[in-house]
Amino acid sequence: MSENTNGTSLALYRKYRPQKWKDVVGQEHVVDVLESSVKSNKVSHAYLFVGSRGTGKTTAARIFAGSIGVSVNDLYEIDAASNRGIEDIKELRDGVRVLPFDSKYKVYIIDEVHMLTKEAFNALLKTLEEPPKHVIFILATTELHKVPETIISRCQVFTFKKPTEKMLKKVLEDVAEKEGFELDAGSAELLAILADGSFRDALGELQKVLNFHPSHPSPKERARKIIREDIEKITGAPKTILVNDLLSAIASKDLEKGMITIRTASDANLDIKLYFKLLIQKFRMAIIMRYAPKLEEEMIGDLSETDMEFVKKLVKEDPERSRQGGTDGASKKHLFTSSTLAVLLEAYQQMDNAFIAELPLELALVKILGQDDKIS
């Protein structure tokens, strides 16, 4: 990792922050429109960038400012979370009247704009209604519903999408390679899941892992390989064995084993929601393997060789639905189906409201295995 002048390491998300439109990943619908507006000289006076954290809103704002020739001297970034009062906005209004130092425009990027007070929004609205010709506002928010409609209506609104896990994996693999490391099959996937749709969080998790392997190989050596077990150890993510054990319990209809596995994960103080998410992700792969085996090659990059063999074995051993009917047929009903996945997804959505974190997963397991006690 490169270092600042004070000798501290530069964060990966800053070091590899996109500098040009071609470097922006997963936001083509935004990039294409903004690039076109610059080329046709149809730049708006106010934009509103909406999207979850780490999707590249402020990065895109900076690139946009650069694309219209705005220098560092004429680019202002304001964090509305800490500058949210009316006095802050009045100071901004005074500043916008001053002409740019050495650019055609002055650009004000206001991050987390939804944090402004009601009075501050009213003051900002007056500036947006009659902005000086040399000023462009780019507002960014993760919570659009908290931004007044009067503000929204005066901006061009762009919604930033969460990157897919595939996109995150590619970014992680590329950055790791540039840093002299190689992520094995499954490790980039786990980091992508941990990132939860945020480029910044993905690189933050990767940085933890790379810091655990501080020494770099020489130019003649192969890249230092990082395995999934490294990720689990450093980030505290649930171990693969615990996910596999629960899947095995479902496959064998062993409710007791499943309950014990969940308790083991809970006693280890793991993030149960993440554990549940990893379970669903691997369960989905088993379903794909069952119904679309031709996609196996595309899944190789998502799982380690050991995990791939495990999933294939689950699918192979899961009995086909009996055509005989009756009690025996019911006992042979296979469980790796869309209906089982639907039960897991429904339980996952209930986790945020559960006062016992593992309870939705336990109830889902009971429902899947059909061992509910009948109420007379």
C-alpha positions as CSV (number, residue, x, y, z in Angstrom):
1,M,0.0,0.0,0.0
2,S,1.2,3.5,-0.8
3,E,1.8,5.9,2.1
4,N,1.0,9.5,2.8
5,T,3.8,12.0,3.5
6,N,3.3,11.4,7.2
7,G,4.1,7.7,6.7
8,T,0.6,6.3,7.4
9,S,-0.9,3.9,4.9
10,L,-3.4,5.2,2.4
11,A,-6.7,3.5,2.7
12,L,-7.4,1.2,-0.3
13,Y,-10.8,2.9,-1.1
14,R,-8.9,6.2,-1.4
15,K,-5.9,4.8,-3.3
16,Y,-8.1,3.0,-5.8
17,R,-11.0,5.5,-6.0
18,P,-12.0,6.0,-9.7
19,Q,-10.5,9.1,-11.2
20,K,-12.3,8.9,-14.6
21,W,-15.7,7.9,-15.9
22,K,-14.3,4.7,-17.4
23,D,-13.2,3.6,-14.0
24,V,-16.7,3.8,-12.5
25,V,-18.2,0.3,-12.0
26,G,-21.9,-0.6,-12.1
27,Q,-23.3,2.9,-12.6
28,E,-23.5,3.1,-16.4
29,H,-27.0,4.6,-16.3
30,V,-25.6,7.6,-14.4
31,V,-22.3,7.9,-16.2
32,D,-23.8,7.9,-19.7
33,V,-26.2,10.7,-18.9
34,L,-23.7,12.9,-17.1
35,E,-21.0,12.4,-19.8
36,S,-23.5,13.3,-22.5
37,S,-24.6,16.4,-20.7
38,V,-21.0,17.6,-20.4
39,K,-20.3,16.9,-24.1
40,S,-23.5,18.8,-25.2
41,N,-22.8,21.6,-22.7
42,K,-26.2,21.0,-21.0
43,V,-25.1,21.1,-17.4
44,S,-27.7,21.6,-14.8
45,H,-27.3,23.9,-11.8
46,A,-28.3,21.2,-9.2
47,Y,-28.1,17.4,-9.0
48,L,-29.2,14.9,-6.4
49,F,-27.3,11.6,-6.1
50,V,-29.3,9.0,-4.3
51,G,-28.0,5.6,-3.1
52,S,-26.8,3.4,-0.3
53,R,-23.4,4.0,1.3
54,G,-20.3,3.2,-0.7
55,T,-21.9,3.2,-4.1
56,G,-19.8,6.0,-5.5
57,K,-21.9,9.1,-5.2
58,T,-19.2,11.5,-4.0
59,T,-16.7,9.9,-6.3
60,A,-19.0,10.5,-9.3
61,A,-19.5,14.1,-8.1
62,R,-15.8,14.7,-8.1
63,I,-15.3,13.2,-11.5
64,F,-18.2,15.3,-12.8
65,A,-16.6,18.4,-11.4
66,G,-13.3,17.5,-13.1
67,S,-15.0,16.8,-16.4
68,I,-16.4,20.4,-16.6
69,G,-13.0,21.8,-15.8
70,V,-13.4,22.7,-12.1
71,S,-10.1,23.0,-10.3
72,V,-9.4,22.0,-6.7
73,N,-9.7,25.7,-5.7
74,D,-13.3,25.8,-6.9
75,L,-14.5,22.5,-5.5
76,Y,-16.1,22.5,-2.1
77,E,-17.2,19.4,-0.1
78,I,-19.5,19.8,2.8
79,D,-20.6,17.1,5.2
80,A,-24.1,18.0,6.2
81,A,-23.9,15.6,9.1
82,S,-21.6,18.0,10.9
83,N,-22.6,21.2,9.1
84,R,-26.3,21.0,9.3
85,G,-27.6,24.2,10.8
86,I,-29.0,27.4,9.2
87,E,-25.8,29.3,10.0
88,D,-23.8,26.8,7.9
89,I,-26.1,27.2,4.9
90,K,-26.1,31.0,5.3
91,E,-22.3,30.9,5.2
92,L,-22.5,28.8,2.0
93,R,-25.0,31.3,0.5
94,D,-22.5,34.1,1.0
95,G,-19.8,32.0,-0.6
96,V,-21.7,31.1,-3.7
97,R,-21.9,34.8,-4.7
98,V,-18.1,35.0,-5.0
99,L,-16.8,34.2,-8.5
100,P,-14.7,31.1,-9.1
101,F,-10.9,31.4,-8.7
102,D,-9.7,29.8,-11.9
103,S,-12.6,27.8,-13.3
104,K,-15.8,28.4,-15.2
105,Y,-17.9,27.0,-12.3
106,K,-17.8,26.5,-8.6
107,V,-19.1,23.1,-7.5
108,Y,-20.5,22.5,-4.0
109,I,-20.8,18.8,-3.0
110,I,-23.1,18.4,0.0
111,D,-22.9,14.9,1.4
112,E,-25.6,13.4,3.6
113,V,-27.8,16.3,2.7
114,H,-30.8,14.7,4.5
115,M,-29.1,15.6,7.8
116,L,-29.8,19.3,7.3
117,T,-32.3,20.9,9.7
118,K,-35.6,22.2,8.4
119,E,-34.4,25.8,8.6
120,A,-31.2,24.9,6.8
121,F,-33.2,23.3,4.0
122,N,-35.3,26.4,3.6
123,A,-32.2,28.5,3.4
124,L,-30.7,26.1,0.8
125,L,-34.0,26.2,-1.2
126,K,-33.7,29.9,-1.7
127,T,-30.3,29.4,-3.3
128,L,-31.4,26.6,-5.5
129,E,-34.3,28.6,-6.7
130,E,-32.1,31.5,-8.0
131,P,-28.6,30.1,-8.2
132,P,-25.7,32.2,-9.7
133,K,-24.8,31.0,-13.2
134,H,-21.3,30.0,-12.0
135,V,-22.5,27.6,-9.3
136,I,-23.4,23.9,-9.5
137,F,-24.7,22.0,-6.5
138,I,-24.4,18.2,-6.2
139,L,-26.3,16.9,-3.2
140,A,-25.8,13.3,-2.1
141,T,-28.0,11.2,0.3
142,T,-28.6,7.7,1.5
143,E,-32.1,8.6,2.6
144,L,-34.2,10.3,-0.1
145,H,-37.4,10.2,2.0
146,K,-35.8,12.7,4.4
147,V,-35.1,15.3,1.7
148,P,-38.0,17.8,1.2
149,E,-39.9,17.5,-2.1
150,T,-39.2,21.2,-2.7
151,I,-35.4,20.4,-2.8
152,I,-35.9,17.3,-4.9
153,S,-38.0,19.0,-7.5
154,R,-35.2,21.5,-8.2
155,C,-32.6,18.9,-8.9
156,Q,-31.8,16.3,-11.5
157,V,-32.0,13.1,-9.6
158,F,-29.8,10.1,-10.2
159,T,-30.1,6.8,-8.4
160,F,-27.0,4.8,-7.7
161,K,-27.4,1.1,-7.7
162,K,-25.8,-1.3,-5.3
163,P,-23.1,-3.2,-7.0
164,T,-23.7,-6.9,-7.5
165,E,-21.5,-9.4,-5.7
166,K,-20.0,-10.2,-9.1
167,M,-18.9,-6.6,-9.5
168,L,-17.5,-6.4,-6.0
169,K,-15.6,-9.6,-6.5
170,K,-14.0,-8.3,-9.7
171,V,-12.9,-5.1,-7.9
172,L,-11.6,-7.0,-5.0
173,E,-9.6,-9.4,-7.1
174,D,-8.1,-6.5,-9.2
175,V,-7.1,-4.5,-6.2
176,A,-5.6,-7.5,-4.4
177,E,-3.6,-8.3,-7.5
178,K,-2.3,-4.8,-7.7
179,E,-1.3,-5.0,-4.1
180,G,0.7,-8.2,-4.7
181,F,-1.9,-10.8,-3.4
182,E,-4.2,-13.4,-4.9
183,L,-7.6,-14.2,-3.5
184,D,-8.5,-17.9,-3.8
185,A,-11.9,-19.2,-5.0
186,G,-14.4,-18.3,-2.4
187,S,-12.4,-15.6,-0.5
188,A,-13.4,-12.8,-2.8
189,E,-17.0,-14.0,-2.7
190,L,-17.0,-13.9,1.1
191,L,-15.5,-10.4,1.1
192,A,-18.2,-9.3,-1.4
193,I,-21.0,-10.7,0.9
194,L,-19.4,-8.9,3.9
195,A,-19.5,-5.6,1.9
196,D,-23.2,-5.7,1.6
197,G,-23.3,-3.7,-1.7
198,S,-20.7,-1.1,-0.8
199,F,-17.4,-0.7,-2.7
200,R,-16.0,1.2,0.2
201,D,-16.8,-1.5,2.7
202,A,-15.5,-4.2,0.4
203,L,-12.1,-2.5,0.1
204,G,-12.2,-1.8,3.9
205,E,-12.6,-5.5,4.6
206,L,-9.9,-6.3,2.1
207,Q,-7.5,-3.9,3.8
208,K,-8.0,-5.7,7.1
209,V,-6.9,-8.9,5.4
210,L,-3.9,-7.4,3.6
211,N,-2.7,-5.8,6.8
212,F,-2.7,-9.3,8.3
213,H,-0.2,-10.2,5.5
214,P,2.1,-7.2,5.6
215,S,5.1,-8.6,3.8
216,H,4.9,-8.5,0.0
217,P,6.5,-11.1,-2.3
218,S,9.5,-10.0,-4.4
219,P,8.8,-9.3,-8.2
220,K,10.1,-12.8,-8.9
221,E,7.8,-14.5,-6.5
222,R,4.2,-15.4,-7.2
223,A,1.5,-13.3,-5.5
224,R,0.9,-14.2,-1.9
225,K,-2.3,-16.3,-1.8
226,I,-5.1,-15.5,0.6
227,I,-7.6,-18.3,1.4
228,R,-11.1,-18.2,2.7
229,E,-10.0,-19.3,6.1
230,D,-7.9,-16.2,6.4
231,I,-10.9,-14.1,5.7
232,E,-13.0,-15.9,8.3
233,K,-10.3,-15.5,10.9
234,I,-9.6,-11.9,10.4
235,T,-13.1,-10.6,9.8
236,G,-14.9,-12.9,12.3
237,A,-17.1,-14.2,9.6
238,P,-18.9,-17.5,10.2
239,K,-16.7,-20.5,9.4
240,T,-17.7,-22.5,6.3
241,I,-18.0,-25.7,8.4
242,L,-20.9,-24.2,10.4
243,V,-22.8,-23.3,7.2
244,N,-22.1,-26.8,5.7
245,D,-23.1,-28.5,8.9
246,L,-26.5,-26.8,8.9
247,L,-27.0,-27.7,5.2
248,S,-26.1,-31.3,6.0
249,A,-28.7,-31.3,8.8
250,I,-31.4,-30.1,6.4
251,A,-30.4,-32.7,3.8
252,S,-30.5,-35.5,6.3
253,K,-33.7,-34.1,8.0
254,D,-31.8,-34.1,11.3
255,L,-33.5,-31.3,13.3
256,E,-31.4,-31.9,16.4
257,K,-28.2,-31.6,14.5
258,G,-29.5,-28.4,12.9
259,M,-30.4,-26.9,16.3
260,I,-27.0,-27.8,17.8
261,T,-25.3,-26.2,14.8
262,I,-27.2,-22.9,15.2
263,R,-26.5,-22.9,18.9
264,T,-22.8,-23.4,18.2
265,A,-22.8,-20.4,15.9
266,S,-24.6,-18.3,18.5
267,D,-22.3,-19.4,21.3
268,A,-19.3,-18.3,19.2
269,N,-20.9,-14.8,19.1
270,L,-21.1,-14.8,15.4
271,D,-23.2,-12.4,13.4
272,I,-26.2,-14.6,13.0
273,K,-27.7,-12.5,10.2
274,L,-24.5,-12.9,8.2
275,Y,-24.5,-16.6,9.0
276,F,-28.0,-16.9,7.7
277,K,-27.1,-15.0,4.6
278,L,-24.2,-17.3,3.9
279,L,-26.5,-20.3,4.4
280,I,-29.0,-18.9,1.9
281,Q,-26.3,-18.1,-0.6
282,K,-25.0,-21.6,-0.6
283,F,-28.5,-23.1,-0.5
284,R,-29.2,-21.1,-3.7
285,M,-26.1,-22.6,-5.3
286,A,-27.3,-26.1,-4.5
287,I,-30.7,-25.3,-6.2
288,I,-28.9,-24.0,-9.3
289,M,-26.7,-27.1,-9.3
290,R,-29.8,-29.3,-9.2
291,Y,-31.9,-27.5,-11.9
292,A,-29.2,-25.9,-14.1
293,P,-26.1,-28.1,-13.9
294,K,-24.7,-26.5,-17.0
295,L,-23.9,-23.4,-14.9
296,E,-21.4,-25.4,-12.8
297,E,-18.4,-23.9,-14.6
298,E,-19.6,-20.3,-13.8
299,M,-20.0,-21.3,-10.1
300,I,-16.4,-22.5,-9.8
301,G,-15.2,-19.0,-9.2
302,D,-17.7,-18.6,-6.3
303,L,-16.7,-21.7,-4.3
304,S,-13.5,-23.4,-3.3
305,E,-13.0,-26.9,-4.8
306,T,-13.9,-28.5,-1.5
307,D,-17.1,-26.5,-1.2
308,M,-18.0,-27.2,-4.8
309,E,-17.7,-31.0,-4.1
310,F,-19.8,-30.5,-0.9
311,V,-22.7,-28.8,-2.8
312,K,-22.6,-31.4,-5.6
313,K,-22.7,-34.2,-3.0
314,L,-25.7,-32.6,-1.3
315,V,-27.6,-32.4,-4.5
316,K,-26.7,-35.9,-5.5
317,E,-27.8,-37.4,-2.2
318,D,-31.0,-35.4,-1.8
319,P,-33.7,-37.9,-2.9
320,E,-35.9,-37.1,-5.8
321,R,-39.6,-36.6,-5.1
322,S,-41.3,-39.9,-5.0
323,R,-44.0,-40.7,-7.5
324,Q,-45.5,-43.3,-5.3
325,G,-47.2,-40.9,-2.8
326,G,-48.2,-42.0,0.6
327,T,-46.1,-41.9,3.8
328,D,-43.0,-43.4,2.2
329,G,-43.2,-40.9,-0.6
330,A,-43.4,-38.0,1.8
331,S,-40.3,-39.1,3.7
332,K,-38.4,-39.1,0.4
333,K,-39.4,-35.6,-0.6
334,H,-36.2,-33.7,-1.4
335,L,-35.6,-30.4,0.4
336,F,-33.3,-28.4,-1.9
337,T,-36.2,-26.6,-3.7
338,S,-37.5,-23.1,-4.3
339,S,-40.1,-23.6,-1.6
340,T,-37.5,-24.4,1.1
341,L,-35.5,-21.3,-0.1
342,A,-38.6,-19.2,0.2
343,V,-39.0,-20.3,3.9
344,L,-35.4,-19.3,4.6
345,L,-35.8,-15.9,2.8
346,E,-39.0,-15.2,4.8
347,A,-37.2,-16.0,8.0
348,Y,-34.2,-13.9,7.0
349,Q,-36.4,-10.8,6.6
350,Q,-37.7,-11.2,10.1
351,M,-34.3,-11.2,11.7
352,D,-34.1,-7.4,12.3
353,N,-37.3,-7.6,14.5
354,A,-36.3,-10.7,16.4
355,F,-35.4,-10.2,20.1
356,I,-33.5,-13.5,19.9
357,A,-31.3,-13.3,16.9
358,E,-31.3,-17.0,16.0
359,L,-35.0,-17.6,16.6
360,P,-36.2,-17.0,13.0
361,L,-33.6,-19.5,11.7
362,E,-34.6,-22.1,14.3
363,L,-38.3,-21.7,13.4
364,A,-37.4,-21.9,9.7
365,L,-35.5,-25.1,10.3
366,V,-38.5,-26.6,12.2
367,K,-40.9,-25.6,9.4
368,I,-38.6,-27.0,6.6
369,L,-38.2,-30.3,8.3
370,G,-41.9,-30.6,9.0
371,Q,-41.6,-31.4,12.7
372,D,-44.0,-28.8,14.1
373,D,-46.0,-30.2,17.0
374,K,-49.7,-30.4,16.1
375,I,-52.1,-28.4,18.3
376,S,-55.1,-30.5,19.2
